[in-house]
Every structure is written in C-alpha cells, then in structure tokens.
Amino acid sequence: MYKGKRILAIIPARGGSKGLARKNIRELYGHPLIYWTIERAKQSKYIDYIFVSTDSQEIADVCQIECAITVDELRPENLAQDDTSSTDVIKYTIEKMESVGERFNYMILLEPTSPLRKESDIDSIIKLACDNPIEDGVISCGEIHMEHPIAAKMIDDNGHLTPYNEKRLKVYQRQQMDKVYFPYGVAYLIKIDVFMKELQLYTNKILPYVIERWQGYEVDDIYDMLCIEAVMKHERFRI
C-alpha cells in the first residue's frame, strides 16, 4: 500500500508458447524465468497481493517450490489460448479477487518475459502513479535506437523496399531522429476502476516510466534468452 492505495500485482504465465517451449520456467541465469519477476514483486514495499495467473500445473509447482508463491486455482482453458488477450486475463483476475472480498485501487501487470527490472523499478512506478492521482496510470517504455520507425521499410507488391513511414523524412544520422519510445514489459500500471470501465491499458492519461536500454529485452525465442543472460552476467544481476 502507498498513500492508502492498495496495489494488485498480476503476473501472467501461460503454459503454451509457440516461440519457445515452456519459456516461463526455462532456466535463466540459474533460475526459472518467472522467478525473476516474482522475486522483484516480493521485494516491493507497496504491492499488497501477488497473483500468478497460469493454466499450467507445472508453472504453479515451480512458483511454489522456487518462490513460495501459491497458485490456488489454474486459469480457465478459455483464457489460455494463443489469442487470449492480457485484457481478458486482467479482467478475470480482478473479478475473481473482488468475488472473495479483495479490492484494490491499482493493478500492476508484470510480464515474466521482461525480467530485467531494477530493484527500484516497481515501487518507483507505483509512487509515480499515486503521486499523480489525476493520471490513469504508468507504463514502462524505452527509447528506440536502431529500429526507429522512420527507418523502417516494407516490401511492396512488386517486391521492392518502400518506406513504412509515410512522412518519408530524409534523415541521414540517428542523432537527427526524434526520440520515440516502445512500451517494454517492465510494468503496466493502471487504476482498476479505469481499466474495468475502458478495458484497456492505454488511455489518454498514461505517464511514461523510462527504462534503460539494457532493460528492453523481452523473451520470445532462444536468442532473447541468450541476450538477457549475457546482460545479467554483465550487470552482475541479483535479486
């Protein structure tokens, strides 16, 4: 709790994965991938409840053994499909908590596939939101460097490269490009009443929380895992 506001952390961890099998519990730098997110959540001074949402008993067992987090009930099968949205999972979780009398002011979504969080990130995001109560929430983002949208290309119907950005600005050096940001999954925080009304994380009143470049890696395939482990070794990453 911070400034009287109760905080619900939701950690979504589906068992199925097309890009990298069993990725949420694959070993990363000596621990299952999901461990790094759960332990950061447990370090928070302000999170009131950590809810791991999974359809996998194997993941639930790893959470209990590795992190002492109990998954009381597996996610329904209809919320464990390839096309299941985060919105559906968040809504279900909030309603489930409210059905047992647990009500919160803010929800913070922490994706296991973004394990490169600093110890201070989660509480800094919570404080930023609660210190600015007229805003709806806070989403982590990182500056885009080499893959700037101005430089992005498409392949047209004739097989030729063509600019993706319709502005077609003539930029010859990266330093000339405007700063643009990508919402990496370190954290997505929003007021619960706003989310339940609009059923989206992105409203017109979301503040940015800018992360460092090395924190922007997200696990989708084995190459991401290799890059993240290299970063962890370089940063001497510890919980």
C-alpha positions as CSV (number, residue, x, y, z in Angstrom):
1,M,0.0,0.0,0.0
2,Y,1.2,3.5,-0.8
3,K,-0.7,6.6,0.2
4,G,-3.6,4.5,1.2
5,K,-3.9,2.9,-2.2
6,R,-4.0,-0.9,-2.4
7,I,-1.9,-2.5,-5.2
8,L,-2.6,-5.8,-7.0
9,A,0.2,-7.4,-9.0
10,I,-0.7,-9.7,-11.8
11,I,1.9,-12.0,-13.3
12,P,0.6,-13.8,-16.4
13,A,2.3,-17.1,-17.2
14,R,0.6,-19.2,-19.8
15,G,1.9,-22.8,-20.2
16,G,1.8,-22.9,-24.0
17,S,4.3,-21.0,-26.1
18,K,5.0,-21.2,-29.9
19,G,8.2,-19.2,-29.9
20,L,10.0,-21.0,-27.1
21,A,8.5,-24.1,-25.4
22,R,8.0,-23.8,-21.6
23,K,9.7,-20.4,-21.7
24,N,8.2,-19.2,-18.4
25,I,10.1,-21.9,-16.5
26,R,13.2,-22.3,-18.7
27,E,16.4,-21.7,-16.7
28,L,17.8,-18.2,-17.0
29,Y,20.9,-17.3,-15.1
30,G,20.4,-20.1,-12.6
31,H,16.6,-19.7,-12.0
32,P,13.4,-20.3,-13.9
33,L,12.5,-17.2,-16.0
34,I,9.4,-16.5,-13.9
35,Y,11.5,-16.4,-10.7
36,W,13.0,-13.0,-11.6
37,T,9.6,-11.4,-11.9
38,I,8.1,-12.9,-8.8
39,E,11.1,-12.1,-6.6
40,R,11.1,-8.5,-7.8
41,A,7.4,-8.3,-6.9
42,K,8.0,-9.7,-3.5
43,Q,10.7,-7.1,-2.9
44,S,8.2,-4.3,-3.4
45,K,7.2,-2.3,-0.3
46,Y,3.9,-1.3,-1.8
47,I,2.4,-4.3,-3.5
48,D,-0.4,-5.8,-1.4
49,Y,-1.1,-9.0,-3.3
50,I,0.8,-11.0,-5.9
51,F,-1.4,-13.1,-8.2
52,V,0.2,-15.5,-10.7
53,S,-2.2,-16.3,-13.4
54,T,-1.4,-19.6,-15.2
55,D,-3.1,-22.5,-16.8
56,S,-0.1,-24.8,-16.1
57,Q,0.2,-27.0,-13.1
58,E,3.9,-27.3,-13.9
59,I,4.3,-23.5,-13.7
60,A,2.2,-23.4,-10.5
61,D,4.6,-26.0,-8.9
62,V,7.7,-24.0,-9.9
63,C,6.2,-20.9,-8.3
64,Q,5.6,-22.8,-5.1
65,I,9.0,-24.5,-5.0
66,E,11.2,-21.7,-6.3
67,C,9.4,-18.6,-5.0
68,A,7.0,-19.8,-2.2
69,I,4.1,-18.4,-4.2
70,T,0.9,-20.4,-4.1
71,V,-1.4,-20.7,-7.2
72,D,-4.7,-21.6,-5.7
73,E,-6.5,-22.1,-9.0
74,L,-5.4,-22.6,-12.6
75,R,-6.7,-20.2,-15.2
76,P,-9.7,-21.4,-17.2
77,E,-8.9,-23.1,-20.5
78,N,-10.8,-20.4,-22.4
79,L,-8.2,-17.9,-21.1
80,A,-5.2,-20.0,-22.1
81,Q,-5.5,-19.8,-25.9
82,D,-3.0,-18.3,-28.4
83,D,-5.4,-15.4,-29.0
84,T,-6.2,-14.8,-25.3
85,S,-5.6,-11.1,-24.6
86,S,-3.9,-9.6,-21.5
87,T,-7.1,-7.6,-21.1
88,D,-9.2,-10.7,-20.7
89,V,-6.8,-12.2,-18.1
90,I,-6.6,-9.0,-16.1
91,K,-10.4,-8.6,-16.1
92,Y,-10.9,-12.2,-14.9
93,T,-8.3,-11.8,-12.2
94,I,-9.8,-8.5,-10.8
95,E,-13.3,-10.0,-10.8
96,K,-12.0,-13.2,-9.1
97,M,-10.3,-11.1,-6.4
98,E,-13.4,-9.0,-5.9
99,S,-15.6,-12.1,-5.6
100,V,-13.7,-13.0,-2.4
101,G,-13.8,-9.5,-1.0
102,E,-10.4,-8.3,-2.1
103,R,-10.5,-4.8,-3.6
104,F,-7.6,-2.8,-4.9
105,N,-7.0,0.7,-6.3
106,Y,-4.3,-0.1,-8.8
107,M,-3.3,-3.1,-10.9
108,I,0.3,-3.6,-12.0
109,L,0.9,-6.1,-14.7
110,L,4.4,-7.7,-14.6
111,E,5.3,-9.9,-17.5
112,P,7.8,-12.7,-16.8
113,T,9.2,-12.3,-20.3
114,S,10.7,-8.9,-19.2
115,P,13.0,-10.0,-16.3
116,L,15.5,-7.1,-16.4
117,R,13.9,-5.0,-13.7
118,K,15.9,-2.9,-11.2
119,E,15.1,-3.4,-7.6
120,S,13.6,0.1,-7.5
121,D,11.5,0.0,-10.7
122,I,8.3,-1.4,-9.4
123,D,8.0,0.9,-6.4
124,S,9.1,3.9,-8.4
125,I,6.3,3.2,-10.9
126,I,3.7,2.8,-8.1
127,K,4.9,6.1,-6.4
128,L,4.8,7.9,-9.8
129,A,1.2,6.9,-10.2
130,C,0.0,7.5,-6.7
131,D,1.8,10.9,-6.6
132,N,-0.1,11.9,-9.7
133,P,-3.7,10.9,-8.9
134,I,-5.2,12.8,-11.8
135,E,-3.5,10.4,-14.2
136,D,-4.8,6.9,-15.0
137,G,-1.5,5.0,-14.7
138,V,2.1,4.5,-15.7
139,I,3.7,2.3,-18.4
140,S,7.3,1.5,-18.7
141,C,9.0,2.4,-22.0
142,G,12.4,2.6,-23.5
143,E,13.9,4.8,-26.2
144,I,14.0,3.1,-29.6
145,H,17.5,3.2,-31.0
146,M,18.5,1.3,-34.2
147,E,15.0,0.3,-35.2
148,H,13.5,3.7,-35.4
149,P,10.1,3.8,-37.3
150,I,11.4,6.5,-39.6
151,A,14.0,4.0,-40.9
152,A,11.6,1.0,-41.1
153,K,10.8,-0.4,-44.6
154,M,8.1,-2.5,-46.2
155,I,8.2,-4.9,-49.1
156,D,5.6,-3.7,-51.7
157,D,3.6,-5.9,-54.1
158,N,6.3,-5.6,-56.6
159,G,8.9,-6.9,-54.2
160,H,10.6,-3.6,-53.7
161,L,11.7,-2.0,-50.4
162,T,9.5,1.0,-49.6
163,P,9.4,3.4,-46.6
164,Y,7.0,2.2,-43.9
165,N,6.6,5.8,-42.5
166,E,4.5,7.9,-44.8
167,K,6.4,11.0,-43.9
168,R,9.4,9.7,-45.7
169,L,11.6,12.1,-43.8
170,K,15.2,12.5,-45.1
171,V,17.3,11.6,-42.1
172,Y,20.9,10.6,-42.6
173,Q,22.1,10.1,-39.0
174,R,20.4,8.5,-36.0
175,Q,21.1,11.7,-34.0
176,Q,18.7,13.6,-36.3
177,M,15.7,11.4,-35.5
178,D,13.1,12.4,-32.9
179,K,13.1,10.4,-29.7
180,V,10.4,7.7,-29.8
181,Y,9.6,5.0,-27.2
182,F,8.5,1.4,-27.1
183,P,6.4,0.1,-24.2
184,Y,8.6,-2.7,-23.0
185,G,7.0,-5.0,-20.4
186,V,8.8,-4.0,-17.2
187,A,5.4,-2.9,-15.8
188,Y,2.0,-1.7,-16.8
189,L,0.1,0.1,-14.0
190,I,-3.4,1.4,-14.2
191,K,-6.3,2.4,-11.8
192,I,-8.6,-0.6,-11.6
193,D,-11.8,1.4,-11.9
194,V,-10.5,3.0,-15.1
195,F,-9.4,-0.4,-16.5
196,M,-12.7,-2.0,-15.8
197,K,-14.5,0.8,-17.5
198,E,-12.4,1.1,-20.6
199,L,-10.9,-2.5,-20.7
200,Q,-7.5,-1.3,-22.0
201,L,-4.2,-0.3,-20.5
202,Y,-3.6,2.7,-22.8
203,T,-5.8,5.6,-22.0
204,N,-5.1,9.3,-22.8
205,K,-3.7,9.8,-19.3
206,I,-0.8,7.4,-19.0
207,L,2.6,8.6,-17.7
208,P,5.8,7.1,-19.1
209,Y,8.4,5.5,-16.9
210,V,11.6,5.4,-19.0
211,I,13.9,2.4,-18.5
212,E,17.5,2.0,-19.5
213,R,18.4,0.5,-22.9
214,W,19.7,-2.8,-21.4
215,Q,16.3,-3.4,-19.8
216,G,14.4,-3.6,-23.1
217,Y,15.0,-7.2,-23.9
218,E,11.9,-9.4,-23.9
219,V,11.8,-13.2,-24.2
220,D,10.2,-14.6,-27.3
221,D,12.8,-17.1,-28.5
222,I,16.1,-18.7,-27.5
223,Y,18.1,-15.7,-28.9
224,D,16.4,-13.4,-26.5
225,M,17.2,-15.7,-23.6
226,L,20.9,-15.7,-24.6
227,C,21.0,-11.9,-24.8
228,I,19.3,-11.4,-21.5
229,E,21.6,-13.9,-19.7
230,A,24.6,-12.0,-21.2
231,V,23.1,-8.7,-19.8
232,M,22.5,-10.3,-16.4
233,K,26.1,-11.5,-16.3
234,H,27.4,-8.1,-17.4
235,E,25.3,-6.2,-14.9
236,R,26.1,-8.8,-12.2
237,F,22.3,-9.1,-11.8
238,R,21.0,-10.2,-8.5
239,I,17.7,-10.4,-6.6
